[in-house]
């Protein structure tokens, strides 16, 4: 009997998990990296990052092919258990539409929640990945 490799699905990552090196540190091997964006969602940073629906907004991130076990491992870590998957249609920077899972918080952070250290680290990752300067500047 032939053992099939575990199926991979696309995940859209908009926070620190966009950094493939960070994923590898967690023993997760992302495949098929693709810079992308999702429209009609805006990035909101409180203690952690999340995307919230917002007409006309655009949020950038990376699409990686991961296994279900990889996703379970990432989002069962302490502090991440409140994230839930939802389907999004990401768009590569070349214009290709990519159906993906995106993990967001059940409740968006309040306007009074701030995590400037997280925002700083996220701007560094976005710069490393070459995303638009105006988007990077908007991350706070």
C-alpha positions as a Markdown table, in Angstrom:
| # | Residue | x | y | z |
|---|---|---|---|---|
| 1 | Unk | 0.0 | 0.0 | 0.0 |
| 2 | Unk | 1.3 | 3.4 | -1.0 |
| 3 | Unk | 1.4 | 6.1 | 1.7 |
| 4 | Unk | 0.2 | 9.4 | 0.4 |
| 5 | Unk | 2.0 | 12.5 | 1.6 |
| 6 | Unk | -0.2 | 14.7 | 3.8 |
| 7 | Unk | -2.3 | 17.1 | 1.7 |
| 8 | Unk | -1.3 | 20.8 | 1.9 |
| 9 | Unk | -3.7 | 23.7 | 1.8 |
| 10 | Unk | -3.0 | 27.4 | 1.3 |
| 11 | Unk | -2.9 | 29.6 | 4.3 |
| 12 | Unk | -2.9 | 33.4 | 4.1 |
| 13 | Unk | -0.6 | 34.9 | 6.8 |
| 14 | Unk | -0.6 | 38.6 | 7.6 |
| 15 | Unk | 1.3 | 38.8 | 10.9 |
| 16 | Unk | 4.6 | 37.5 | 12.1 |
| 17 | Unk | 3.9 | 34.0 | 10.6 |
| 18 | Unk | 4.6 | 35.6 | 7.2 |
| 19 | Unk | 8.3 | 35.0 | 8.1 |
| 20 | Unk | 9.1 | 31.6 | 6.8 |
| 21 | Unk | 12.2 | 31.5 | 9.1 |
| 22 | Unk | 9.9 | 31.8 | 12.1 |
| 23 | Unk | 7.7 | 29.0 | 10.9 |
| 24 | Unk | 10.8 | 26.8 | 10.4 |
| 25 | Unk | 11.8 | 27.5 | 14.0 |
| 26 | Unk | 8.5 | 25.9 | 14.9 |
| 27 | Unk | 9.4 | 22.8 | 12.8 |
| 28 | Unk | 6.9 | 23.8 | 10.1 |
| 29 | Unk | 8.1 | 23.7 | 6.5 |
| 30 | Unk | 6.1 | 26.2 | 4.4 |
| 31 | Unk | 5.9 | 25.4 | 0.7 |
| 32 | Unk | 5.0 | 27.5 | -2.3 |
| 33 | Unk | 5.6 | 31.0 | -0.7 |
| 34 | Unk | 3.6 | 33.7 | -2.5 |
| 35 | Unk | 3.3 | 37.4 | -1.6 |
| 36 | Unk | -0.3 | 38.3 | -1.8 |
| 37 | Unk | -3.1 | 40.5 | -0.5 |
| 38 | Unk | -6.7 | 40.3 | 0.5 |
| 39 | Unk | -9.1 | 43.1 | -0.3 |
| 40 | Unk | -11.9 | 44.4 | 2.0 |
| 41 | Unk | -9.9 | 43.5 | 5.2 |
| 42 | Unk | -7.8 | 45.8 | 7.3 |
| 43 | Unk | -5.0 | 44.9 | 9.7 |
| 44 | Unk | -5.7 | 45.6 | 13.3 |
| 45 | Unk | -3.1 | 45.2 | 16.0 |
| 46 | Unk | -3.9 | 44.9 | 19.7 |
| 47 | Unk | -2.0 | 42.4 | 21.8 |
| 48 | Unk | -1.9 | 40.4 | 18.6 |
| 49 | Unk | -2.8 | 41.1 | 14.9 |
| 50 | Unk | -6.0 | 40.2 | 13.2 |
| 51 | Unk | -7.8 | 41.1 | 10.0 |
| 52 | Unk | -11.2 | 42.7 | 10.2 |
| 53 | Unk | -13.7 | 43.3 | 7.4 |
| 54 | Unk | -13.4 | 46.9 | 6.0 |
| 55 | Unk | -14.8 | 47.8 | 2.6 |
| 56 | Unk | -12.1 | 49.2 | 0.3 |
| 57 | Unk | -9.2 | 48.2 | 2.6 |
| 58 | Unk | -6.3 | 45.9 | 1.5 |
| 59 | Unk | -4.0 | 43.8 | 3.7 |
| 60 | Unk | -0.8 | 42.2 | 2.5 |
| 61 | Unk | 0.7 | 38.9 | 3.6 |
| 62 | Unk | 2.1 | 35.6 | 2.4 |
| 63 | Unk | 0.4 | 32.5 | 1.2 |
| 64 | Unk | 2.1 | 29.3 | 2.2 |
| 65 | Unk | 1.0 | 25.7 | 1.5 |
| 66 | Unk | 0.9 | 23.9 | 4.9 |
| 67 | Unk | -0.7 | 20.7 | 6.3 |
| 68 | Unk | -3.7 | 20.7 | 8.6 |
| 69 | Unk | -1.4 | 19.4 | 11.3 |
| 70 | Unk | 0.9 | 22.4 | 10.7 |
| 71 | Unk | -2.0 | 24.8 | 11.1 |
| 72 | Unk | -3.3 | 23.1 | 14.2 |
| 73 | Unk | 0.2 | 23.2 | 15.7 |
| 74 | Unk | 0.6 | 27.0 | 15.0 |
| 75 | Unk | -2.8 | 28.0 | 16.3 |
| 76 | Unk | -2.9 | 25.8 | 19.4 |
| 77 | Unk | 0.2 | 27.6 | 20.8 |
| 78 | Unk | -0.5 | 29.7 | 24.0 |
| 79 | Unk | -2.2 | 33.0 | 23.2 |
| 80 | Unk | -3.3 | 31.8 | 19.7 |
| 81 | Unk | -6.3 | 29.6 | 20.7 |
| 82 | Unk | -8.8 | 32.4 | 20.0 |
| 83 | Unk | -8.0 | 32.5 | 16.3 |
| 84 | Unk | -10.5 | 30.8 | 14.0 |
| 85 | Unk | -10.1 | 29.9 | 10.3 |
| 86 | Unk | -12.1 | 31.6 | 7.6 |
| 87 | Unk | -11.9 | 31.3 | 3.9 |
| 88 | Unk | -10.5 | 34.2 | 1.9 |
| 89 | Unk | -9.7 | 34.9 | -1.7 |
| 90 | Unk | -6.1 | 36.1 | -1.7 |
| 91 | Unk | -4.6 | 37.7 | -4.8 |
| 92 | Unk | -0.9 | 37.2 | -5.7 |
| 93 | Unk | 1.0 | 40.3 | -6.6 |
| 94 | Unk | 0.9 | 38.9 | -10.2 |
| 95 | Unk | -2.9 | 38.9 | -10.1 |
| 96 | Unk | -3.6 | 35.2 | -9.6 |
| 97 | Unk | -6.5 | 34.5 | -7.3 |
| 98 | Unk | -5.7 | 32.0 | -4.5 |
| 99 | Unk | -8.3 | 30.5 | -2.2 |
| 100 | Unk | -6.8 | 30.2 | 1.3 |
| 101 | Unk | -7.6 | 29.8 | 4.9 |
| 102 | Unk | -6.9 | 32.9 | 7.1 |
| 103 | Unk | -6.9 | 32.7 | 10.9 |
| 104 | Unk | -8.5 | 35.7 | 12.6 |
| 105 | Unk | -9.4 | 36.6 | 16.2 |
| 106 | Unk | -13.0 | 36.0 | 17.1 |
| 107 | Unk | -13.2 | 39.5 | 18.5 |
| 108 | Unk | -11.1 | 42.4 | 17.1 |
| 109 | Unk | -8.9 | 44.2 | 19.5 |
| 110 | Unk | -10.4 | 47.4 | 21.0 |
| 111 | Unk | -9.1 | 50.8 | 19.9 |
| 112 | Unk | -7.4 | 51.2 | 23.2 |
| 113 | Unk | -5.3 | 48.0 | 22.8 |
| 114 | Unk | -1.8 | 48.7 | 21.6 |
| 115 | Unk | 1.3 | 46.6 | 21.1 |
| 116 | Unk | 4.0 | 48.8 | 19.6 |
| 117 | Unk | 6.7 | 46.1 | 19.9 |
| 118 | Unk | 4.6 | 43.7 | 17.8 |
| 119 | Unk | 3.9 | 46.4 | 15.2 |
| 120 | Unk | 7.7 | 47.2 | 15.0 |
| 121 | Unk | 8.5 | 43.5 | 14.5 |
| 122 | Unk | 5.8 | 43.2 | 11.8 |
| 123 | Unk | 7.1 | 46.3 | 9.9 |
| 124 | Unk | 10.5 | 44.6 | 9.9 |
| 125 | Unk | 9.0 | 41.4 | 8.4 |
| 126 | Unk | 7.0 | 43.4 | 5.8 |
| 127 | Unk | 10.2 | 45.3 | 4.8 |
| 128 | Unk | 12.2 | 42.0 | 4.5 |
| 129 | Unk | 9.5 | 40.6 | 2.2 |
| 130 | Unk | 9.4 | 43.8 | 0.0 |
| 131 | Unk | 5.8 | 44.9 | 0.5 |
| 132 | Unk | 4.7 | 48.4 | -0.4 |
| 133 | Unk | 6.2 | 51.2 | 1.7 |
| 134 | Unk | 2.9 | 52.9 | 2.3 |
| 135 | Unk | 1.4 | 49.7 | 3.7 |
| 136 | Unk | 4.4 | 49.2 | 6.0 |
| 137 | Unk | 4.1 | 52.8 | 7.2 |
| 138 | Unk | 0.4 | 52.2 | 8.1 |
| 139 | Unk | 1.2 | 49.4 | 10.5 |
| 140 | Unk | 1.1 | 50.7 | 14.0 |
